[in-house]
């Protein structure tokens, strides 16, 4: 209920948030899950998930999320629309202002707000995302056996996607807006040396073709020998336009962690905005952040693995750490009451 004081709020309803909700609800913490701006998270943008343990025939991304939500609700987790706009976390209780304008007070917070894959802004990408257009080669690469595919981007993500896709696709073409890669030397070399990976330099994606029934069937690209063709075209410079037949397009232009509300709160963020989780006194990983009572799970704290299964794992870690924290502060409160009595 809005305005109510909670023991535990979980921000985000992707795999990490749902996994945390299942664990927390089973521990009788009555978690409230804020569904966020993209309810269900990135999995709702993919079709079949074939690498989540326990589903030998694969499972739809949306179905996996729906099942996770039902599982959390079965144990008593509550769900509410909205996301956190501002967080005051420098003392108990933590105070959260929501996008709905409501204020929530809570003793613990699990941040599972994810990272949003950046989109290029090409025509038809809304319609074709999940239908041959993807932001995750590990999730969707195996559906492109024998296809010619495009990977957009010039960083490590794009190289990683291209190398992964080369196992399935007939050919992989990296489409990059400049003639120099941003990727690390080692990743760039691996991609350059792969016989099934080609590069289209100084090129950007303008439009995708196809339908939800047929999937992606082609792409229109623009190019200019000096790079950044879209910008050039906007400045009135002539650019070359070409339509190419492709059976799949993958975006690898980076992710943005959803942590704007944590800036200036004391929660440590790395240079790219990802939450830095802390190690305990023995050096082991925890889901704790630099601020007491605030925990993090899933892609919001993971620029490296970004898998549904790892998000589920860190979601459970965050719930277990939050449970231990709530127990500790409750014991401290009782001791303080007994001492003053
Ligand atoms: P990134 O390093 O920021 O690279 C993004 C790439 O996409 C750049 O080449 C950029 O072009 C291009 N790009 C950005 N916006 C674009 C747009 N609107 N249209 C077309 N192209 C666009 O992101 P990342 O590759 O995701 O890597 C992020 C961090 O994670 C890096 O530190 C990386 O090393 C790390 N990472 C490591 C690994 C690994 O080691 N296995 C794997 C993945 C990521 P410009 O170059 O022209 O800016």
Boltz pocket constraint, residues with backbone or C-beta under 6 A from the ligand:
constraints:
  - pocket:
      binder: B
      contacts: [[A, 118], [A, 119], [A, 120], [A, 152], [A, 153], [A, 154], [A, 155], [A, 156], [A, 157], [A, 158], [A, 160], [A, 175], [A, 177], [A, 178], [A, 180], [A, 181], [A, 182], [A, 183], [A, 184], [A, 204], [A, 252], [A, 253], [A, 254], [A, 255], [A, 303], [A, 304]]
      max_distance: 6.0
